[in-house]
Amino acid sequence: MATGNRTDALVGGYFSVEIDGINVGNFKEVAGLNSETEVVEDRGGMDKTARKIPGKIRYQNIVLKRGWTGSSELWKWRKSVIDGKAERKSGSVIFYNSEDKEILRYNFFEAWPCKWDGPSLAGGSTETMIETVELVHEGVIKA
């Protein structure tokens, strides 16, 4: 009989985003919480086979999607970049379970919004208007 702690996949719940310690709202979708290390092949000296060593680390942009709330905080941050004043900020993506308990947090650093999409509009539509913000950053870690 196996012993140990059971670790099931997380399901349900929701997530929010903090920027510089301030909650900017709940989001419907987050993508891009990953990192990748370039593989460099090095054939030193007389070796016949290449040795694979870690190279540059790359982080994908974080894409945040939420129902449009009318809040202009993220747009103002994006507008500062458009105006040539990119303000770098740190933040967190926080996952909560259905009982509103924080279960997971990813922190990102030196971020600024490289893209903002306002809601698509269609007359007579009953669908939720979606705002999308894409953040470039210099690192993400699981807290």
TILUM-26585 format. One record per residue: residue number from 1; x, y, z of N, C-alpha, C in turn. Coordinates in pm, whole numbers, plus 50000, padded with zeros to 5 digits. Example, Ala and Ser with C-alpha at 12.3 -4.5 7.8 and 13.67 -1.06 7.14 Angstrom:
% TILUM-26585
(rec 1, (51319, 49431, 50780), (51230, 49550, 50780), (51320, 49670, 50780)) (rec 2, (51285, 49775, 50708), (51367, 49894, 50714), (51290, 50003, 50787)) 
% end
This chain:
% TILUM-26585
(rec 1, (50084, 49883, 50000), (50000, 50000, 50000), (50089, 50124, 50000)) (rec 2, (50059, 50218, 49912), (50139, 50339, 49901), (50109, 50434, 50017)) (rec 3, (50211, 50502, 50061), (50194, 50602, 50166), (50246, 50735, 50116)) (rec 4, (50211, 50841, 50184), (50257, 50973, 50143), (50141, 51067, 50123)) (rec 5, (50172, 51189, 50083), (50069, 51289, 50062), (50014, 51281, 49921)) (rec 6, (49884, 51293, 49910), (49818, 51293, 49780), (49822, 51435, 49724)) (rec 7, (49860, 51448, 49598), (49865, 51580, 49535), (49782, 51578, 49408)) (rec 8, (49660, 51625, 49419), (49570, 51632, 49304), (49592, 51764, 49231)) (rec 9, (49556, 51767, 49105), (49565, 51890, 49026), (49468, 51993, 49081)) (rec 10, (49507, 52119, 49072), (49420, 52227, 49118), (49310, 52251, 49016)) (rec 11, (49189, 52268, 49064), (49076, 52295, 48976), (48992, 52408, 49034)) (rec 12, (48910, 52467, 48948), (48818, 52569, 48995), (48889, 52692, 49045)) (rec 13, (48818, 52765, 49128), (48875, 52886, 49184), (48888, 52998, 49082)) (rec 14, (48969, 53096, 49116), (48989, 53213, 49031), (49126, 53272, 49063)) (rec 15, (49164, 53379, 48996), (49292, 53442, 49025), (49282, 53593, 49012)) (rec 16, (49373, 53659, 49080), (49381, 53804, 49074), (49525, 53843, 49045)) (rec 17, (49543, 53971, 49015), (49677, 54022, 48984), (49705, 54143, 49071)) (rec 18, (49824, 54143, 49130), (49873, 54259, 49205), (49988, 54321, 49126)) (rec 19, (49989, 54453, 49122), (50100, 54527, 49063), (50154, 54619, 49171)) (rec 20, (50282, 54605, 49203), (50344, 54682, 49312), (50262, 54674, 49440)) (rec 21, (50212, 54554, 49471), (50140, 54530, 49595), (49995, 54574, 49596)) (rec 22, (49945, 54630, 49486), (49806, 54676, 49479), (49727, 54583, 49388)) (rec 23, (49615, 54532, 49438), (49530, 54442, 49359), (49464, 54523, 49248)) (rec 24, (49490, 54482, 49122), (49430, 54552, 49008), (49309, 54476, 48954)) (rec 25, (49271, 54366, 49018), (49147, 54299, 48981), (49163, 54151, 48957)) (rec 26, (49047, 54090, 48937), (49041, 53948, 48902), (49046, 53934, 48751)) (rec 27, (49104, 53824, 48706), (49119, 53801, 48564), (49061, 53666, 48527)) (rec 28, (49014, 53657, 48405), (48950, 53536, 48355), (49051, 53440, 48297)) (rec 29, (49164, 53493, 48252), (49264, 53408, 48187), (49403, 53468, 48204)) (rec 30, (49502, 53381, 48229), (49642, 53421, 48235), (49722, 53321, 48153)) (rec 31, (49811, 53369, 48071), (49900, 53282, 47993), (50041, 53338, 48001)) (rec 32, (50139, 53253, 47980), (50277, 53298, 47972), (50358, 53285, 48099)) (rec 33, (50309, 53212, 48197), (50387, 53192, 48319), (50485, 53079, 48295)) (rec 34, (50593, 53108, 48225), (50691, 53004, 48195), (50829, 53064, 48172)) (rec 35, (50926, 52976, 48168), (51063, 53016, 48134), (51125, 52905, 48050)) (rec 36, (51223, 52944, 47973), (51291, 52848, 47885), (51439, 52882, 47884)) (rec 37, (51522, 52779, 47891), (51666, 52799, 47885), (51718, 52749, 47751)) (rec 38, (51791, 52835, 47682), (51852, 52799, 47554), (51955, 52687, 47579)) (rec 39, (51956, 52590, 47490), (52054, 52481, 47499), (52170, 52515, 47405)) (rec 40, (52291, 52523, 47461), (52410, 52556, 47384), (52497, 52431, 47374)) (rec 41, (52534, 52398, 47252), (52623, 52282, 47233), (52767, 52332, 47230)) (rec 42, (52850, 52271, 47316), (52989, 52312, 47329), (53078, 52189, 47308)) (rec 43, (53162, 52198, 47210), (53256, 52089, 47185), (53394, 52139, 47220)) (rec 44, (53432, 52117, 47342), (53561, 52168, 47390), (53676, 52077, 47354)) (rec 45, (53788, 52136, 47321), (53911, 52061, 47294), (53895, 51956, 47185)) (rec 46, (53933, 51833, 47217), (53933, 51725, 47121), (53808, 51636, 47133)) (rec 47, (53711, 51679, 47211), (53590, 51599, 47227), (53521, 51577, 47094)) (rec 48, (53473, 51453, 47072), (53401, 51422, 46949), (53251, 51451, 46963)) (rec 49, (53205, 51453, 47084), (53064, 51481, 47105), (53049, 51617, 47173)) (rec 50, (52942, 51683, 47136), (52915, 51814, 47195), (52850, 51796, 47331)) (rec 51, (52892, 51879, 47421), (52831, 51881, 47554), (52723, 51988, 47553)) (rec 52, (52608, 51958, 47609), (52497, 52053, 47610), (52497, 52127, 47744)) (rec 53, (52506, 52261, 47733), (52512, 52344, 47853), (52402, 52450, 47847)) (rec 54, (52360, 52500, 47964), (52255, 52602, 47965), (52306, 52735, 47910)) (rec 55, (52220, 52801, 47833), (52251, 52932, 47778), (52158, 53038, 47837)) (rec 56, (52112, 53129, 47753), (52026, 53238, 47797), (51890, 53186, 47844)) (rec 57, (51837, 53253, 47944), (51702, 53222, 47993), (51606, 53323, 47931)) (rec 58, (51495, 53273, 47881), (51394, 53359, 47819), (51261, 53339, 47891)) (rec 59, (51187, 53450, 47905), (51055, 53446, 47967), (50952, 53492, 47864)) (rec 60, (50846, 53417, 47852), (50737, 53455, 47762), (50661, 53570, 47826)) (rec 61, (50601, 53656, 47745), (50519, 53764, 47797), (50398, 53706, 47871)) (rec 62, (50356, 53774, 47976), (50236, 53735, 48050), (50117, 53804, 47986)) (rec 63, (50015, 53727, 47950), (49894, 53781, 47888), (49780, 53767, 47988)) (rec 64, (49717, 53880, 48021), (49607, 53884, 48117), (49479, 53922, 48045)) (rec 65, (49371, 53847, 48068), (49241, 53877, 48008), (49137, 53885, 48118)) (rec 66, (49052, 53987, 48107), (48943, 54001, 48203), (48825, 54071, 48140)) (rec 67, (48711, 54054, 48203), (48595, 54130, 48161), (48621, 54278, 48184)) (rec 68, (48583, 54360, 48087), (48609, 54503, 48096), (48534, 54560, 48216)) (rec 69, (48607, 54633, 48302), (48549, 54685, 48425), (48534, 54837, 48423)) (rec 70, (48593, 54902, 48326), (48590, 55047, 48325), (48708, 55107, 48400)) (rec 71, (48786, 55024, 48470), (48906, 55072, 48540), (49010, 55112, 48437)) (rec 72, (49073, 55227, 48458), (49171, 55276, 48361), (49315, 55258, 48408)) (rec 73, (49336, 55191, 48521), (49470, 55177, 48578), (49568, 55111, 48480)) (rec 74, (49531, 54997, 48421), (49620, 54928, 48329), (49640, 55008, 48200)) (rec 75, (49534, 55075, 48153), (49547, 55158, 48034), (49643, 55274, 48060)) (rec 76, (49636, 55336, 48176), (49726, 55448, 48208), (49872, 55402, 48210)) (rec 77, (49894, 55282, 48263), (50029, 55226, 48264), (50077, 55204, 48121)) (rec 78, (49990, 55148, 48037), (50023, 55127, 47895), (50049, 55261, 47826)) (rec 79, (49968, 55362, 47854), (49981, 55495, 47792), (50115, 55557, 47829)) (rec 80, (50165, 55532, 47949), (50296, 55586, 47985), (50406, 55529, 47896)) (rec 81, (50392, 55402, 47857), (50489, 55340, 47764), (50478, 55407, 47627)) (rec 82, (50355, 55428, 47581), (50333, 55495, 47452), (50396, 55634, 47453)) (rec 83, (50389, 55701, 47566), (50444, 55836, 47580), (50595, 55837, 47605)) (rec 84, (50659, 55718, 47602), (50804, 55711, 47615), (50853, 55705, 47758)) (rec 85, (50766, 55675, 47852), (50805, 55670, 47994), (50772, 55533, 48051)) (rec 86, (50839, 55430, 48002), (50811, 55293, 48047), (50846, 55280, 48195)) (rec 87, (50744, 55262, 48276), (50762, 55246, 48420), (50760, 55097, 48452)) (rec 88, (50873, 55045, 48497), (50883, 54902, 48529), (50826, 54876, 48668)) (rec 89, (50746, 54770, 48677), (50682, 54734, 48803), (50692, 54584, 48825)) (rec 90, (50685, 54545, 48951), (50679, 54403, 48986), (50537, 54368, 49025)) (rec 91, (50505, 54240, 49019), (50369, 54201, 49052), (50357, 54053, 49081)) (rec 92, (50233, 54011, 49101), (50203, 53872, 49132), (50074, 53830, 49064)) (rec 93, (50071, 53704, 49024), (49947, 53638, 48981), (49914, 53542, 49094)) (rec 94, (49795, 53558, 49152), (49758, 53484, 49272), (49636, 53397, 49242)) (rec 95, (49649, 53267, 49268), (49540, 53173, 49245), (49469, 53144, 49377)) (rec 96, (49336, 53144, 49375), (49255, 53116, 49493), (49168, 52994, 49467)) (rec 97, (49135, 52922, 49573), (49042, 52810, 49558), (48900, 52861, 49575)) (rec 98, (48804, 52771, 49569), (48663, 52811, 49575), (48623, 52867, 49712)) (rec 99, (48709, 52849, 49814), (48682, 52906, 49946), (48757, 53038, 49967)) (rec 100, (48806, 53099, 49859), (48880, 53226, 49862), (49012, 53218, 49938)) (rec 101, (49071, 53101, 49943), (49201, 53083, 50009), (49311, 53085, 49902)) (rec 102, (49416, 53165, 49925), (49528, 53169, 49832), (49598, 53034, 49832)) (rec 103, (49616, 52977, 49712), (49679, 52845, 49703), (49808, 52846, 49621)) (rec 104, (49830, 52952, 49543), (49948, 52956, 49458), (49975, 53099, 49418)) (rec 105, (50104, 53134, 49411), (50142, 53271, 49372), (50266, 53265, 49283)) (rec 106, (50260, 53340, 49174), (50376, 53360, 49087), (50411, 53508, 49091)) (rec 107, (50537, 53539, 49119), (50584, 53677, 49120), (50662, 53705, 48992)) (rec 108, (50640, 53822, 48934), (50715, 53864, 48816), (50781, 53998, 48844)) (rec 109, (50887, 54028, 48768), (50972, 54142, 48800), (51001, 54228, 48678)) (rec 110, (51020, 54359, 48703), (51060, 54455, 48600), (50967, 54450, 48477)) (rec 111, (50838, 54448, 48502), (50739, 54435, 48394), (50694, 54572, 48345)) (rec 112, (50650, 54575, 48220), (50583, 54690, 48163), (50491, 54641, 48051)) (rec 113, (50379, 54709, 48031), (50281, 54662, 47932), (50325, 54693, 47789)) (rec 114, (50346, 54588, 47710), (50389, 54605, 47571), (50270, 54602, 47475)) (rec 115, (50153, 54563, 47525), (50035, 54556, 47438), (49909, 54567, 47524)) (rec 116, (49810, 54635, 47471), (49679, 54646, 47536), (49573, 54635, 47429)) (rec 117, (49474, 54551, 47451), (49361, 54537, 47360), (49235, 54572, 47436)) (rec 118, (49163, 54671, 47385), (49034, 54705, 47443), (48931, 54603, 47398)) (rec 119, (48811, 54614, 47450), (48707, 54516, 47415), (48663, 54529, 47270)) (rec 120, (48630, 54414, 47210), (48568, 54414, 47078), (48422, 54449, 47097)) (rec 121, (48369, 54532, 47010), (48233, 54580, 47027), (48146, 54532, 46911)) (rec 122, (48028, 54484, 46946), (47930, 54443, 46845), (47792, 54481, 46895)) (rec 123, (47720, 54557, 46815), (47586, 54599, 46853), (47495, 54480, 46880)) (rec 124, (47419, 54487, 46988), (47324, 54382, 47020), (47385, 54260, 47086)) (rec 125, (47516, 54257, 47104), (47581, 54141, 47164), (47554, 54137, 47314)) (rec 126, (47544, 54017, 47368), (47527, 53999, 47512), (47652, 53938, 47575)) (rec 127, (47759, 53926, 47496), (47884, 53870, 47548), (47959, 53972, 47632)) (rec 128, (48036, 53924, 47728), (48118, 54009, 47813), (48228, 54073, 47730)) (rec 129, (48248, 54203, 47749), (48357, 54272, 47679), (48487, 54237, 47751)) (rec 130, (48590, 54199, 47673), (48716, 54151, 47729), (48828, 54252, 47703)) (rec 131, (48903, 54283, 47809), (49023, 54366, 47802), (49143, 54273, 47813)) (rec 132, (49245, 54295, 47729), (49366, 54212, 47731), (49488, 54302, 47750)) (rec 133, (49575, 54262, 47841), (49700, 54335, 47865), (49814, 54234, 47857)) (rec 134, (49918, 54270, 47783), (50035, 54183, 47771), (50154, 54251, 47838)) (rec 135, (50217, 54179, 47930), (50329, 54234, 48006), (50460, 54163, 47968)) (rec 136, (50558, 54242, 47930), (50693, 54190, 47912), (50760, 54203, 48050)) (rec 137, (50846, 54110, 48084), (50908, 54113, 48216), (51045, 54047, 48211)) (rec 138, (51116, 54050, 48323), (51251, 53997, 48326), (51266, 53878, 48421)) (rec 139, (51155, 53816, 48455), (51164, 53698, 48538), (51034, 53668, 48609)) (rec 140, (51007, 53539, 48627), (50889, 53495, 48701), (50931, 53377, 48788)) (rec 141, (50886, 53376, 48913), (50917, 53266, 49004), (50792, 53226, 49079)) (rec 142, (50784, 53099, 49114), (50676, 53050, 49199), (50715, 53084, 49342)) (rec 143, (50626, 53155, 49411), (50656, 53199, 49548), (50623, 53090, 49649)) 
% end
